[in-house]
Amino acid sequence: MADYLEFDPSKTERREIYRLLTGSVVPRPIGWASTVNGQGVTNLAPFSFFTVVCVAPPMISLTIARNPDGSEKHTLKNAKETGDFCFNVVTTPIWKEMVDSANGIPEGESEFDATGLTQIPSVKIKSPRVKEVPIHFECKLHQVLEFGPNKHPLCIGEVVYFHVDRAGGTAAPGVPPPAWSIRSRLKSMAR
Ligand SMILES: Cc1cc2nc3c(=O)[nH]c(=O)nc-3n(C[C@H](O)[C@H](O)[C@H](O)COP(=O)(O)O)c2cc1C
């Protein structure tokens, strides 16, 4: 019989639990979310606690942890304020900009300016899209569920509009070609 290391989460350090979760659930897709606040300041940040929820209607989820002081991250604040966010797929040419967009910058500044990425308007939502990537999902914020004593927020978005770059030239419309090389997160690294 295998000799397992055993962990009871009630007796395990938070950091260790994080390693167990993120080292075992791999790879994780990256939900790169663009938003805008009421003052028109745009925001961009990656979230690897991200997945598809359902098809009809199309829904996706992002888990946006609170900051250590309990406050909400800008992405969540903005999505609640405007009622929407945009998912941008991460591809190899811009993976470094994606990582840089996770740097905490003041609320009045935009990660689009900090990374040099280009924001373009969406069709049905206020949040902008990242021009440099081939797929965008425009999402209306459907629900924010909060879990546990720290009120850990899970945001569910309904996709109200899809954009897929025609340049993919794929035979099956909407299916991303391998050449786009979509990036995901493997343990603590983006691969
Ligand atoms: C690849 C990658 C994945 C990340 N995944 C998450 C995540 O799932 N949840 C989370 O709260 N933060 C995650 N982060 C950290 C956020 O991107 C970071 O806290 C960011 O500053 C939040 O920005 P905002 O305050 O502008 O929303 C991730 C960072 C990177 C580089």
PDBQT file of the ligand as one rigid body, heavy atoms in Angstrom, charges set to zero:
ROOT
HETATM    1  C1  LIG A 201      -0.764  33.779 -13.066  1.00  0.00    +0.000 C 
HETATM    2  C2  LIG A 201      -1.432  34.456 -11.888  1.00  0.00    +0.000 A 
HETATM    3  C3  LIG A 201      -2.605  33.918 -11.361  1.00  0.00    +0.000 A 
HETATM    4  C4  LIG A 201      -3.269  34.557 -10.288  1.00  0.00    +0.000 A 
HETATM    5  N1  LIG A 201      -4.423  34.004  -9.797  1.00  0.00    +0.000 NA
HETATM    6  C5  LIG A 201      -5.114  34.628  -8.801  1.00  0.00    +0.000 A 
HETATM    7  C6  LIG A 201      -6.362  34.096  -8.330  1.00  0.00    +0.000 A 
HETATM    8  O1  LIG A 201      -6.844  33.062  -8.782  1.00  0.00    +0.000 OA
HETATM    9  N2  LIG A 201      -7.017  34.803  -7.371  1.00  0.00    +0.000 N 
HETATM   10  C7  LIG A 201      -6.533  35.953  -6.850  1.00  0.00    +0.000 A 
HETATM   11  O2  LIG A 201      -7.195  36.561  -5.996  1.00  0.00    +0.000 OA
HETATM   12  N3  LIG A 201      -5.356  36.491  -7.267  1.00  0.00    +0.000 NA
HETATM   13  C8  LIG A 201      -4.647  35.867  -8.243  1.00  0.00    +0.000 A 
HETATM   14  N4  LIG A 201      -3.463  36.389  -8.702  1.00  0.00    +0.000 N 
HETATM   15  C9  LIG A 201      -3.006  37.658  -8.122  1.00  0.00    +0.000 C 
HETATM   16  C10 LIG A 201      -3.774  38.864  -8.705  1.00  0.00    +0.000 C 
HETATM   17  O3  LIG A 201      -3.614  38.921 -10.116  1.00  0.00    +0.000 OA
HETATM   18  C11 LIG A 201      -3.233  40.164  -8.065  1.00  0.00    +0.000 C 
HETATM   19  O4  LIG A 201      -3.599  40.186  -6.695  1.00  0.00    +0.000 OA
HETATM   20  C12 LIG A 201      -3.694  41.436  -8.744  1.00  0.00    +0.000 C 
HETATM   21  O5  LIG A 201      -2.924  42.512  -8.238  1.00  0.00    +0.000 OA
HETATM   22  C13 LIG A 201      -5.139  41.796  -8.498  1.00  0.00    +0.000 C 
HETATM   23  O6  LIG A 201      -5.371  42.995  -9.182  1.00  0.00    +0.000 OA
HETATM   24  P1  LIG A 201      -6.557  44.019  -8.927  1.00  0.00    +0.000 P 
HETATM   25  O7  LIG A 201      -6.475  44.506  -7.481  1.00  0.00    +0.000 OA
HETATM   26  O8  LIG A 201      -6.254  45.078  -9.908  1.00  0.00    +0.000 OA
HETATM   27  O9  LIG A 201      -7.840  43.293  -9.183  1.00  0.00    +0.000 OA
HETATM   28  C14 LIG A 201      -2.745  35.750  -9.735  1.00  0.00    +0.000 A 
HETATM   29  C15 LIG A 201      -1.546  36.275 -10.253  1.00  0.00    +0.000 A 
HETATM   30  C16 LIG A 201      -0.902  35.629 -11.313  1.00  0.00    +0.000 A 
HETATM   31  C17 LIG A 201       0.381  36.213 -11.861  1.00  0.00    +0.000 C 
ENDROOT
TORSDOF 0
